[in-house]
Amino acid sequence: MASMTMIQALNNALDLKLTDDPSVVAFGEDVGYFGGVFGVTKGLQEKHGSGRVYDSPINEGAIIAMAMGMAVNGMRPVAEIQFADYIFPGFDQILSELSRIRYRSAGQYTAPVTIRTPCGGGIYGGQTHSMSPEAFFTHIPGLIVMMPSNPYDAKGMLISAMENDDPVIFFEPKRLYNGPFTGDPHVPASSWTKHPKGEVPEGHYTVPIGKADILREGSDVTMVGYGTMVHVALAAAEEAGVDAEIIDLRTIIPYDVDAVTNSVKKTGRCIVLHEAPRTSGFGAELTAQIQEDCFYSLEAPVMRITGWDTPYPHAHEWSYFPGKSRVMQALKTMMETV
């Protein structure tokens, strides 16, 4: 085992697959010589060569199209979109081509493409560098959508993505790259950064696609989230003194329905959390599924704690982010509901 940040764990996963599988290539804007904006691919071009790890033009449509062309010809490309906000020029390629190639070819072709992209706030990137657009991709049949919350899962999930024969959109929360943040408005980040590294096996391992992780068992309320929000849920439940069961989805689509519904049937209460805007966010899908499957077990309406229905504000980033105080208030309200 080694102590790694999420950045180091992702780098290690890419290094292992580039070493073990000659069909794997990694590319994107500044991925090669510079090692990526956040350093996830740092040192990989030097080790594996510019034919395996290289820079692309600033053209997201071309990046996705090139990855798909490689994939249907036997390669396993890992394409980086520099920020999740930039993925939309390639959205048509993902929707109309990449997600449908197995279906439209009756299984003659697969598209083992992994699209990595940093998402969420945490760096004062404002409206053009802070989006959490996962809900757009959960609506597209044929895609797998993943988001890790810790270094161990990040490595194992990325290896699973690279070894899978279907396309994967792999969101990486920027706020977690160097450690989990739980924070609240007007509180300096330095005062609420904890455990920047995690214990990660140095060799090959995988985290199953579609399998949630129950991070904390409890009987009072179920809290469901992914990425950064699971750390907020853990911090809020601990400070509020609530016996909360906390579920990290890990794979957003296909998500672990049984883990969620079995927990809600046990606790009778549920809070769904995500950083993306509230309206049509993935929390709405989770809430609908819980209502359909657990209606007669619910002792209170399902609550959603989310970002606001606005662009991500630069000056008020910590007020936009669903921090610990908002989640603690939701827990208080939930537990007082009879």
N, C-alpha and C positions, 0 to 999 in steps of 0.2 A: 504494500500500500504506500502511496505517496500523498503528501499534502498539496492540493492544487486549488487554484481559483477556477471559476468557470471558464475563463479564457484559456488557461493552461490545459484544462480537461478537454475542451473542444479541439485545441491544437494537437493534443496527444491522440485523440480519436482519428483526426485527419492523417496524422503521421503514420499511425498503425495501418490504416487502409491503403494509403499510398505505397507503403512498404510491401504489404501482403498481396495487393491486387493491382496488377498492371493496367487494368481497365479503368481505374479510378483516376480522374483528373480534377483539379480545383482551379477555378478561375473567376474573375470578376474585376470590378474597378479597384485598383490599388492592392489587389490580392497578392501579387507576385513579389516584386522587389521590396516594396514598402511593408508588406506583411499584413495588410488590412488596416483600416482606420483604427480599430480597437486592438490590433495585434494578434488576432485569432490565427492568422496564417503566417505569423512571423517565423522566419527561418526555414520554412518548408520549400521555397524555391531553391534556396542555397543547397539544401539536402537532396531534393528530388529532381532538380533541373527545371529549366524554363519551358520544357515541353510538357511537363506534368502540372506545374503550378505557375500561372501566368496572368498578366493583366489583360483586361478586355477593353474595348472602346466604351465610352460613356453612352451606352445604348441598351437599356434593359430589355427591350423587345428582341434585340439581336442576341443578348446573353441567353435568354430563355430559348429562342429558336435554335441557337447553336447547341445548347445542352440537349434539346430534344433530338436533333439530328445525330448527335453522338450516341444517345441512348438507344435509338432504334437500330443502330449499327453495332451494338454489342459493348458499348462503353458504359461506365457508371460515373457520369459527371456530377460534381458538386459545385453548383453555381452560387456565388454570393451576390446578393443585392445589397448595396452598401448601407442603406437604411430602408426599413419597411415602407416608409413614405414614398420611396422611389419605385416601388414594385409595379405601379399601375401602368406605365408604358408597356410593360410585358404582360399585362393582365389578359389581353385577348389571346396571346399565345398559350397561356396557362389554361384558360377556360375552353377555348375552341379546339385546341390541338393536343396539348400535353395530357390533360385529364381524360381525354376520350379515345386515345389511340388504341388501348387494349380493347375497348368496346367496339369501336368502328372497324377494327381489323379481325374481329372474332377471335382474339387471343393470338393472332399471328405475330403481333408486335407488342412489346412492353416498353415502358418508359421509366427505367430506374434512375430518375433524376432527383437529386436532393437540392432544394433551393434554401440556402441559409440566409437569414436576414435579421439584423438587430431591430428590436421593437421597444415601444414604451418610452416613458420619460426618464428623467434622472440625470440629464446632462445639460439642462437649460438649453435644449435645442429648439424650443418654441414649436410653432405649428407645423414646420416642415421637416422635423427630425424626431418626432416623439409619438407617432401614431402606433396604435395597437389594432391593426386591421384584420385580425384573425377571423372575424365573423364573415367577411366577404368570401373567404375560401372554404369555410365550413358548408357553404351552400352549393358547392360544386361537386357533384358525384364523380368519383374516380380519384380524388385527392385524399391524402393523409395529412393532417395538420397536427403539429406537435409543439410543445413549449416546456422546456425544463425549468426547474426551480432551484437546482443545486448542482455542484460539480459532478457528483457521482452519476446522477441521472443524465446530465448533459452529455457526458462521454458515452454512456451505454445507449442512450436514445439516438445519438448521432450515428453510432455504428449500426444500430438497427435500421435507421433510415437509409444509410448507404448500401446496406445489404438487401433492402427490400426491392421488389420488382415494380412497384408502383411509385408514382411521383409523390414526394413529400415536401410540404412547406414547413420549414423548421425555423420557428421564431425563437430568437435569443434575447431575453430581457436585458437591456443595457444596464438597468439598475442593479442587476445581479452579477455582472461580469466580474466584479472584484469584491463581492460579498453581499449578503442580503440586507436590504434596507426596509425598515418598517415605518419610519418617520411620520411626522405631523407638520402642519403648516407652521412656519416661522421657527422651526427647530433646526439648527445646523446639522447637516448630514453627518458630520464627524461625531456627533453625540449619539447617533443611533445606528451606526454600522457595527455589525457583530459577525464574528466567525467568517472572515473573508475567504477562508479556505476550507476544503472538505477532504476527507480521506477517499482516495480514488485508486483502485487497482491499476497497476502499470501495464498489465497485459490486456488481452482481448476479452471483452464481455459485452453482453447486450442487456438492455431493459426492454421487456416485451411491449410491442405496439398495442395500444388499446387496453392497457392494464393500469388502473389507478393505484395510488399509494395512500393508505390510511396512515397519516403522519401522527395522529393523536386520536386515541379512542376516547369516547365519551358517551353520555346518556342524555344530556339536556338538550342539545341542538346540534345539527349537522351544518358544517361550513364547507362549501365546495368552491374551489378556485384552481388557479394554475399560475405558473410563473411567479412574479413578485408577490402576488396577493396571498399566497399561502403563508408567507412569512408575516404579513400583516395580520392574518387570521390567528396565527400562533401567538403573536405578541399580544393581541387584543384579548384573546381568551385567557391567557395567563394572567394579565393584569386585572381583568374583570372578575376573575375567580369563577368562571363558568366552566362546567364540565362538558366542553364542546368536542365533538368528533370532527376532525379536520381532514378533508380529502383533497389530495393533489391529483387532478385528472391526468397530468402529464401528456397523454394523447387527447387532444380536443375532439378530433374526429378520426376514427371511430372511438367514442368515449365509452368508459366502463359504466354502462347503465346499471348493472346489477350492484356495483359497489355503492353508487349513489342512492338508489331506491331502497336497498336493504338497510342502509344507514338511516334514512329518513323514516322508514317504517319503525325503526327502533326508537329514535329520539322524538319523533312527532313534530319537529320544528326544523327549518332550514333557512340558511342565509347563503346566497350565491354572490361571489365576488369576482369582478374583473376591472382592469384599468381602462378599458375601452369605453366609449360613450354608452349611455344606458339604452337608448332607443335602438331596437333591432340588434343589440349586442348578443353574444352567445349565451349570456345569462338568461335571456328570454326563452331560448330553446330549452335550456336546463329546467327553468321554472315550469314550462309547459309539460315537459316529460314527468317531472315530479308530481305535478297536479294530476296528471292522467293516471299514474301508477300508484300514488300514495294518498289520494284524496281522503280516504276513510281513516288514515292514520294521522293526518295533520291536525295539530292542536292550535295552529295559527297560520295565517297566510305566509307563503314563501316571500322572503325579502331579497331585494337586489341592492348591493352596494357597488357602485360603478363610478367611472369618470362622468363628467358633465357632458351634455349635448352641445358642446362648443369645440372649436379648434383648441388644441393644447396651448395654453397661454405661457409665454416666456416669463413674464413678471410674477405670475401667480401659480407657478408650477406646483408648489406643495399644497396649495389650496385646491387645485384641480385633482391631484392624486388622492384616491380613497385611502386615507391614512388611518392610523390606529384609533384616533378619537372618534371618527365617524363609525368605525366598526364596533367600538365599545358601546356607543350610543345605540346602535342597532341591536346589539346583544341585550342591552338593558330593556329596550322596548319589546323585543321578542320574548324575553323571559317574564315580562309583566303581562303579556297577553294571555288571557284565559279562555 
